[in-house]
Amino acid sequence: MGEKRIRLYLLYRAPTEPARIAAQLHGERKQGIEPVLLVPDGRQAGTGLLEIPFQWRDLSPAEVTLRLVASLGVENDVPAILVAPSSADLVIDLARKRVWLFGIEIPLGRAEQPFKYVSLVAIANGRPVSKEQMLKHLSPAGCDEAVGRKAKWDFKEAVTAAFKQAGRELPKSFGEVFPSRGGEFMTTLEPFVWPPAKWKETATNAQTVA
């Protein structure tokens, strides 16, 4: 995870010999492995190792990964999909220029415009992005008014190919989740953008927040 090798241990009852277990697990650090204990909520193992509390009902791989990333403080060292809450249907990794839609990664290759399109509507978070804002975001020179539609079309093609490759269908139509109304662009999905970015209503671009 990031530059760290992690090994998870599920602790379902209090250890009878915490000191021995701690010594054994601390030995893994010499091999470059960071042992992490999943401990029932309200319990402590007393090993001095990193412990992540859990409840049986939320012991899913996604939830464990989310808590692990936060506990280790490696949010900036892992792909955004590992930081995103489970409720986010659209995940944007600004640093790595990667996109996930309903849990499926959408490969965009070297195409910059589709990524710029989807990242801007995600940052707008349900607010409409005007044709002028999209144009200046995609083409600072502002020469081609059709550039926004082209970027959206290319992103749609990438989404179609990715879901076909994964053997899945979009839960909703592309037009439902990325509507264009009166020349404006937006998304109806719950987005998650990492690193966090904010939208300025009067700006022609979004600025990353430190």
Buried (B, 14 or more C-beta within 10 A) or exposed (E): BBEBEBEEBEBEEEBEEBEEBBEEBEEBEEEEBBBBBBBBEEBEBEBEBEBBBBEEEEEEEBBBBBBBBEEBEBBEEBBBBBBBEEEBBBBBBBEEBBBBBBBBBBEBEEBEBBBBBBBBBBBBBEEBBBBBBBBBBBBEEEEEEEBBBBBBBBBBEBBEEBBEEEEEEBEEEBEEBBBBEEEBBBBEBBBBBBBEBEBEEEEBBBEEEE
